[in-house]
Amino acid sequence: MAEQSKNTPEIFELNNGSMLVKISNYGATITSLSVPDKNGKLADVVLGFDSVDPYVNGLAPYFGCIVGRVANRIKEGKFSLNGVNYTLPINKPPNSLHGGNKGFDKKIWEVAGHKKDGEKPFITFKYHSADGEEGYPGAVAVTATYTLTSATTMRLDMEAVPENKDTPINLAQHTYWNLAGHDSGNILDHKIQILGSHITPVDEYTVPTGEILPVKGTPFDFTKEKRIGESIGEVGIGYDHNYVLDCPDQEKDGLKHAAKLSNGAGSRVLDLWTNVPGLQFYTGNYVNGVVGKGSAVYGKHAGVCLETQGFPNAINQSNFPSIVAKAGDKYQHTMLFEFSA
């Protein structure tokens, strides 16, 4: 199995008796995640497909995958580092998005360890990104480990070590959540609290302008729990913005609380914790008639993405926290997904 998984896209399971997660070595992608509601009823709460084929065939708008080497947008696909200018593929004109034409989401990762069930099931994926891949400098060794740490909690640890050159690194987990069930319609009645009192406003191509603005008194204010759909009509086609996470007093395992999402009926809650400075809040604005699991049709706003990250285009914005990882240093990004009813 491990031999085969080096070059064959497959789906692996993690099952601790309370939650069931299916994850592919193609893009280190969560294809299914089932958790109970307050009555113990299981539902699959992520958008995706039943088999690996639609992912491999490019039908998924980044459903469930890990994106990299640099998540989000790099303006005009250009940056300079240590006196050298780099040019990246323009796969979302006029910018480079999520690592380029064939980012980490479109690679087969090696399965380095897998415990399917029992106490703390986990799976570890490894990927080696070559020097010059998609235009980026230096080779990078990447690992991602998904662990079911308790009955209804999943932890994701992403690490990357540049081997020979400094390079920008910004990995993100791009799952689309619908806590009422992946096939239940749109997420406009979900409520969310985002523990970020500022955003990085964007230009017409969704690239940050470099400003950091308070959300207070704007449709972007989710500092107190609010319906996602309440003011969405005031922000164009929907939310697709980076929130500057506050540093609240409350920590869990050294991580800060980033967001709290609940479905309209309040029967499932997701608390997200992380150690990185930003959170992309994306309301599935471009999802349009995608036929997913069990022939469910996913339309606009069928899911919501909560992508913790470094700030978009940070490599070109000196006032944003740096996303440059030095050769030999370790990039570390942890997410804790805590489900409750």
C-alpha positions in Angstrom: 0.0 0.0 0.0 2.7 2.5 1.0 4.7 1.6 -2.1 1.7 2.0 -4.3 0.7 5.3 -2.7 3.9 6.9 -3.9 2.4 7.4 -7.4 -1.3 6.4 -7.2 -3.9 8.8 -5.9 -5.9 7.1 -3.1 -8.2 7.9 -0.2 -7.2 7.0 3.3 -9.4 6.9 6.5 -9.1 8.1 10.0 -11.8 6.8 12.4 -11.8 7.2 16.2 -15.4 6.0 16.7 -16.8 9.5 16.9 -15.6 11.2 13.8 -14.6 9.8 10.4 -12.3 11.6 8.1 -11.2 10.7 4.6 -8.0 12.2 3.2 -6.3 11.7 -0.1 -2.6 11.7 -0.9 -3.5 13.8 -3.9 -3.0 17.3 -2.5 -3.2 16.0 1.1 -6.9 16.6 0.5 -9.7 16.2 3.0 -12.5 14.6 0.9 -14.9 13.8 3.7 -15.3 14.7 7.4 -18.3 13.3 9.3 -19.1 14.6 12.8 -22.2 14.2 15.1 -24.8 16.9 15.8 -26.4 17.4 19.3 -28.6 14.3 18.6 -25.6 12.2 17.7 -26.5 12.2 14.0 -23.5 12.1 11.7 -23.2 14.4 8.7 -20.4 14.9 6.2 -19.6 18.6 6.6 -17.1 19.3 3.8 -17.6 19.8 0.1 -15.9 17.2 -2.1 -16.1 14.2 -4.4 -16.6 10.4 -3.8 -13.5 9.4 -5.7 -10.1 10.9 -6.5 -10.8 11.2 -10.2 -12.5 14.6 -10.1 -9.7 16.1 -8.1 -7.1 14.7 -10.4 -9.1 15.9 -13.4 -9.2 19.5 -12.1 -12.9 19.7 -11.3 -12.4 20.8 -7.7 -12.0 24.5 -7.0 -9.4 23.7 -4.4 -11.8 21.6 -2.3 -10.2 20.3 0.9 -6.5 20.5 -0.3 -3.3 22.0 1.1 -2.2 24.8 -1.2 1.4 26.0 -1.6 4.2 26.8 -1.9 2.5 30.1 -1.4 -1.2 30.2 -0.7 -3.4 33.1 -2.0 -2.3 35.7 -4.5 1.1 37.1 -5.4 0.6 40.4 -7.3 1.4 40.0 -11.0 3.3 36.8 -10.2 6.4 38.7 -9.3 8.7 39.1 -6.3 12.3 39.7 -5.5 14.3 38.0 -2.8 18.0 38.5 -1.9 18.5 40.6 -5.0 17.0 38.1 -7.4 13.8 38.7 -9.4 11.4 35.8 -9.7 8.5 35.3 -12.1 5.7 32.9 -11.4 2.9 31.4 -13.5 -0.1 33.8 -13.9 -2.8 31.2 -13.3 -5.4 33.7 -12.0 -4.8 36.7 -14.2 -3.3 39.1 -13.6 -1.8 37.3 -10.5 -0.3 34.0 -9.4 -2.6 32.0 -7.1 -2.1 29.1 -4.6 1.4 28.1 -5.9 0.8 28.3 -9.6 -0.4 26.0 -12.3 0.6 22.8 -10.5 0.8 23.7 -6.8 1.0 21.4 -3.8 -2.7 20.7 -4.2 -2.1 18.9 -7.5 0.8 16.7 -6.4 0.8 13.2 -5.1 2.3 13.3 -1.6 4.1 10.3 -0.1 2.3 8.6 2.8 5.0 8.5 5.6 2.8 7.1 8.3 -0.8 6.1 8.8 -2.8 4.8 11.8 -6.4 4.3 10.7 -8.2 3.9 14.0 -7.9 3.4 17.8 -6.3 6.0 20.0 -5.3 9.2 18.1 -5.5 8.0 14.5 -3.2 10.0 12.1 -1.8 10.2 8.7 1.5 11.9 7.7 2.2 13.1 4.2 5.5 14.2 2.7 6.3 16.2 -0.4 9.6 17.3 -1.8 9.3 20.6 -3.8 12.2 21.0 -6.2 14.3 24.1 -6.8 12.6 26.2 -9.4 9.2 24.4 -9.2 6.5 26.8 -10.4 9.2 29.5 -10.4 10.0 29.4 -6.7 13.6 29.4 -5.4 15.2 26.5 -3.6 14.1 22.9 -2.7 11.7 22.5 0.2 10.9 19.4 2.3 7.2 19.6 3.3 5.2 17.4 5.8 1.6 17.5 6.8 0.1 15.4 9.6 -3.6 15.1 10.3 -4.4 13.7 13.8 -7.7 13.0 15.5 -6.6 14.2 18.9 -9.8 13.6 20.7 -13.4 12.4 20.1 -14.3 15.4 17.9 -11.0 17.3 17.4 -8.7 17.2 14.5 -5.2 18.8 14.4 -3.2 19.6 11.3 0.5 20.2 11.6 2.2 21.6 8.5 6.0 21.9 8.3 8.4 23.0 5.6 12.2 23.3 5.6 14.0 25.1 2.7 17.0 23.0 2.0 19.4 25.4 0.1 17.8 28.8 -0.5 15.6 31.3 1.3 12.1 31.1 -0.1 8.6 32.4 0.6 6.4 29.7 2.2 2.7 30.1 3.1 0.7 26.8 3.3 -3.1 26.9 3.7 -5.8 24.2 4.2 -8.6 25.0 1.7 -11.6 22.9 3.0 -15.1 24.3 2.3 -17.2 23.8 5.3 -21.0 23.4 5.6 -21.9 22.3 9.1 -25.5 21.4 8.2 -24.0 18.8 5.8 -22.2 19.2 2.5 -25.5 18.7 0.5 -27.7 21.0 2.5 -27.6 24.2 0.4 -25.8 27.4 1.1 -24.0 28.7 4.3 -25.7 32.1 4.5 -27.6 31.1 7.6 -24.4 29.9 9.3 -23.2 32.2 12.1 -19.5 33.1 12.5 -17.3 34.9 14.9 -13.9 35.9 13.5 -11.4 36.9 16.2 -9.9 39.6 14.0 -10.7 43.3 14.3 -8.8 44.3 11.1 -8.7 43.2 7.5 -6.2 43.8 4.7 -8.5 45.5 2.1 -8.0 44.4 -1.5 -7.9 45.9 -5.0 -10.2 44.8 -7.9 -8.1 41.7 -8.4 -8.4 40.6 -4.7 -4.8 41.6 -3.9 -4.2 43.5 -0.6 -3.5 47.2 -1.1 -1.1 47.1 1.8 -3.5 48.9 4.2 -4.7 47.4 7.5 -8.1 48.7 8.3 -10.5 48.2 11.3 -13.7 46.2 10.6 -15.7 48.1 13.1 -18.8 49.7 11.6 -18.4 47.8 8.3 -19.9 44.6 6.7 -16.6 42.9 7.6 -17.2 43.0 11.4 -17.6 39.5 12.8 -15.9 40.3 16.1 -19.3 39.3 17.6 -21.1 36.3 16.2 -23.2 37.2 13.2 -25.1 35.5 10.3 -22.7 35.2 7.3 -25.5 36.4 5.0 -26.5 39.4 7.1 -24.4 42.0 5.1 -22.9 39.8 2.3 -24.8 41.9 -0.3 -22.7 44.9 0.7 -19.4 43.3 -0.2 -19.8 42.5 -3.9 -20.0 38.8 -4.8 -19.2 37.7 -1.2 -16.4 37.6 1.3 -12.9 36.7 0.1 -10.7 38.7 2.5 -7.8 38.2 4.9 -8.5 39.0 8.5 -5.7 40.1 10.8 -6.1 37.8 13.8 -6.0 39.4 17.2 -3.9 38.0 20.0 -6.6 37.0 22.5 -5.8 36.0 26.0 -7.4 32.6 25.5 -5.0 30.0 24.1 -5.2 26.2 23.5 -2.0 24.2 23.1 -0.2 27.4 22.4 -2.7 28.3 19.6 -4.9 31.4 19.4 -8.7 31.2 18.7 -9.3 32.3 15.1 -12.9 31.7 14.4 -16.1 30.0 15.6 -18.6 28.7 13.0 -22.0 27.3 13.6 -24.8 26.2 11.4 -28.2 27.9 11.5 -29.8 25.3 13.7 -26.8 25.6 16.0 -26.5 21.8 16.1 -22.8 21.7 15.0 -20.1 24.2 16.0 -16.5 24.4 14.7 -13.9 26.3 16.7 -10.7 26.9 14.8 -7.3 27.6 16.5 -4.0 28.5 14.9 -0.5 29.9 15.3 -0.4 32.1 12.1 -1.3 35.8 11.7 -4.1 35.7 9.1 -7.4 34.0 8.2 -8.8 34.1 4.7 -12.6 34.2 5.0 -14.0 33.0 1.7 -17.7 32.3 1.1 -17.5 30.1 -2.0 -18.3 32.9 -4.4 -17.1 31.1 -7.5 -18.6 27.7 -6.8 -21.1 27.1 -9.6 -22.9 23.9 -10.3 -20.2 21.5 -9.2 -21.5 18.0 -9.0 -20.1 16.5 -5.8 -20.5 13.6 -3.4 -23.7 11.6 -3.8 -24.6 13.7 -6.9 -25.1 16.8 -4.7 -24.9 20.0 -6.7 -22.8 22.7 -5.1 -23.7 26.2 -6.0 -22.5 29.7 -5.0 -21.9 29.9 -1.2 -22.3 26.1 -0.8 -19.4 26.2 1.7 -17.2 28.5 3.6 -13.4 28.4 3.8 -11.5 29.4 6.9 -7.9 29.4 5.7 -5.4 30.4 8.3 -2.3 31.8 6.6 0.3 34.4 6.2 -1.1 37.6 4.6 -1.7 37.5 0.8 1.1 39.0 -1.3 3.1 39.5 1.9 6.3 38.8 -0.2 5.7 42.2 -1.8 4.4 44.1 1.2 7.2 45.0 3.7 4.6 46.1 6.4 3.0 42.6 6.4 4.5 39.8 8.6 7.3 38.1 6.5 6.6 34.8 4.9 10.2 34.2 3.9 11.7 31.0 5.4 15.4 31.0 5.7 17.4 28.0 4.3 17.6 25.4 7.1 14.9 27.0 9.2 11.5 25.3 9.8 8.2 26.8 8.8 5.5 25.6 11.2 1.7 26.1 10.8 -0.8 24.4 13.0 -4.6 24.3 12.9 -6.9 22.8 15.5 -10.5 22.0 14.4 -12.6 21.5 17.4 -16.2 20.3 16.8 -19.0 20.4 19.3 -22.8 20.3 19.3 
